[in-house]
Amino acid sequence: MATISIEGMEFHAYHGCFKEEQIIGNTFIVDIHLVTDTTESEQTDKLDLTVNYADVYEIAKEQMATKSKLLEHVARRIMDVTLDQFPEIDFIEIKISKLNPPVGGKVHSVSVTIDNIEE
């Protein structure tokens, strides 16, 4: 088993409950950690025998481009599509951070982290 981590994916996207957020957008950081059996790819050096992190990046990019009010909803979509495309993933954790959120004061970021531990 191995953990594959894709950290610091940065997107400009239009998620939020306020109308302005869905018009102006904001910067979001996405981190994905997944656990899968990499024994075959370790021995063969074949990309098609592991989870291709470039494909996972494309899933995150596509889902970040679809407007949502809640970060939880975006994270769930990323998780669902990733698990559908890569059923060999045993565990996945997705963290989405919104930089400089409109909360009425100085806050660097807010984030939501979800995983599939109880599924």
Contacts in CASP RR format, 6 or more apart in sequence:
PFRMAT RR
TARGET T0000
AUTHOR 0000-0000-0000
METHOD contacts of the structure
MODEL  1
MATISIEGMEFHAYHGCFKEEQIIGNTFIVDIHLVTDTTESEQTDKLDLT
VNYADVYEIAKEQMATKSKLLEHVARRIMDVTLDQFPEIDFIEIKISKLN
PPVGGKVHSVSVTIDNIEE
1 35 0 8 1.000
1 36 0 8 1.000
1 37 0 8 1.000
1 38 0 8 1.000
1 90 0 8 1.000
2 35 0 8 1.000
2 36 0 8 1.000
2 37 0 8 1.000
2 38 0 8 1.000
2 42 0 8 1.000
3 33 0 8 1.000
3 34 0 8 1.000
3 35 0 8 1.000
4 33 0 8 1.000
4 34 0 8 1.000
4 35 0 8 1.000
4 36 0 8 1.000
4 38 0 8 1.000
4 50 0 8 1.000
4 51 0 8 1.000
4 53 0 8 1.000
4 56 0 8 1.000
5 31 0 8 1.000
5 32 0 8 1.000
5 33 0 8 1.000
5 34 0 8 1.000
6 30 0 8 1.000
6 31 0 8 1.000
6 32 0 8 1.000
6 33 0 8 1.000
6 53 0 8 1.000
6 56 0 8 1.000
6 57 0 8 1.000
6 60 0 8 1.000
7 31 0 8 1.000
7 32 0 8 1.000
8 29 0 8 1.000
8 30 0 8 1.000
8 31 0 8 1.000
9 29 0 8 1.000
9 30 0 8 1.000
9 31 0 8 1.000
9 32 0 8 1.000
9 57 0 8 1.000
9 60 0 8 1.000
9 61 0 8 1.000
10 27 0 8 1.000
10 28 0 8 1.000
10 29 0 8 1.000
10 30 0 8 1.000
11 27 0 8 1.000
11 28 0 8 1.000
11 30 0 8 1.000
11 60 0 8 1.000
11 61 0 8 1.000
11 64 0 8 1.000
11 65 0 8 1.000
12 25 0 8 1.000
12 26 0 8 1.000
12 27 0 8 1.000
12 28 0 8 1.000
13 25 0 8 1.000
13 26 0 8 1.000
13 28 0 8 1.000
13 64 0 8 1.000
13 65 0 8 1.000
13 67 0 8 1.000
13 74 0 8 1.000
14 21 0 8 1.000
14 22 0 8 1.000
14 23 0 8 1.000
14 24 0 8 1.000
14 25 0 8 1.000
14 26 0 8 1.000
14 67 0 8 1.000
15 21 0 8 1.000
15 22 0 8 1.000
15 25 0 8 1.000
15 26 0 8 1.000
15 28 0 8 1.000
15 64 0 8 1.000
15 67 0 8 1.000
15 68 0 8 1.000
15 69 0 8 1.000
15 70 0 8 1.000
15 71 0 8 1.000
15 74 0 8 1.000
15 98 0 8 1.000
16 22 0 8 1.000
16 26 0 8 1.000
16 68 0 8 1.000
16 69 0 8 1.000
16 70 0 8 1.000
16 98 0 8 1.000
17 69 0 8 1.000
17 70 0 8 1.000
18 102 0 8 1.000
20 102 0 8 1.000
21 102 0 8 1.000
22 67 0 8 1.000
26 98 0 8 1.000
26 99 0 8 1.000
26 100 0 8 1.000
26 101 0 8 1.000
27 98 0 8 1.000
27 99 0 8 1.000
27 100 0 8 1.000
28 64 0 8 1.000
28 96 0 8 1.000
28 97 0 8 1.000
28 98 0 8 1.000
28 99 0 8 1.000
29 96 0 8 1.000
29 97 0 8 1.000
29 99 0 8 1.000
29 109 0 8 1.000
30 60 0 8 1.000
30 64 0 8 1.000
30 78 0 8 1.000
30 94 0 8 1.000
30 95 0 8 1.000
30 96 0 8 1.000
30 97 0 8 1.000
31 94 0 8 1.000
31 95 0 8 1.000
31 97 0 8 1.000
32 56 0 8 1.000
32 60 0 8 1.000
32 78 0 8 1.000
32 82 0 8 1.000
32 92 0 8 1.000
32 93 0 8 1.000
32 94 0 8 1.000
32 95 0 8 1.000
33 92 0 8 1.000
33 93 0 8 1.000
34 51 0 8 1.000
34 56 0 8 1.000
34 82 0 8 1.000
34 86 0 8 1.000
34 89 0 8 1.000
34 91 0 8 1.000
34 92 0 8 1.000
34 93 0 8 1.000
35 89 0 8 1.000
35 90 0 8 1.000
35 91 0 8 1.000
35 92 0 8 1.000
36 50 0 8 1.000
36 51 0 8 1.000
36 86 0 8 1.000
36 88 0 8 1.000
36 89 0 8 1.000
36 90 0 8 1.000
37 88 0 8 1.000
37 90 0 8 1.000
38 49 0 8 1.000
38 50 0 8 1.000
40 46 0 8 1.000
40 49 0 8 1.000
40 50 0 8 1.000
41 47 0 8 1.000
41 49 0 8 1.000
41 50 0 8 1.000
51 86 0 8 1.000
51 88 0 8 1.000
51 89 0 8 1.000
55 85 0 8 1.000
55 86 0 8 1.000
56 82 0 8 1.000
56 86 0 8 1.000
59 78 0 8 1.000
59 81 0 8 1.000
59 82 0 8 1.000
59 85 0 8 1.000
60 78 0 8 1.000
62 81 0 8 1.000
63 74 0 8 1.000
63 77 0 8 1.000
63 78 0 8 1.000
63 81 0 8 1.000
64 74 0 8 1.000
64 78 0 8 1.000
66 74 0 8 1.000
66 77 0 8 1.000
68 74 0 8 1.000
68 77 0 8 1.000
70 112 0 8 1.000
71 96 0 8 1.000
71 98 0 8 1.000
71 110 0 8 1.000
71 111 0 8 1.000
71 112 0 8 1.000
72 112 0 8 1.000
72 114 0 8 1.000
74 96 0 8 1.000
75 94 0 8 1.000
75 95 0 8 1.000
75 96 0 8 1.000
75 112 0 8 1.000
75 113 0 8 1.000
75 114 0 8 1.000
76 114 0 8 1.000
78 94 0 8 1.000
78 96 0 8 1.000
79 92 0 8 1.000
79 94 0 8 1.000
79 114 0 8 1.000
79 115 0 8 1.000
79 116 0 8 1.000
82 89 0 8 1.000
82 92 0 8 1.000
83 89 0 8 1.000
83 92 0 8 1.000
83 116 0 8 1.000
91 115 0 8 1.000
91 116 0 8 1.000
91 117 0 8 1.000
92 115 0 8 1.000
92 116 0 8 1.000
93 113 0 8 1.000
93 114 0 8 1.000
93 115 0 8 1.000
94 113 0 8 1.000
94 114 0 8 1.000
94 115 0 8 1.000
95 111 0 8 1.000
95 112 0 8 1.000
95 113 0 8 1.000
96 111 0 8 1.000
96 112 0 8 1.000
96 113 0 8 1.000
97 109 0 8 1.000
97 110 0 8 1.000
97 111 0 8 1.000
98 109 0 8 1.000
98 110 0 8 1.000
98 111 0 8 1.000
99 108 0 8 1.000
99 109 0 8 1.000
100 107 0 8 1.000
100 108 0 8 1.000
100 109 0 8 1.000
101 107 0 8 1.000
101 109 0 8 1.000
101 110 0 8 1.000
103 110 0 8 1.000
END
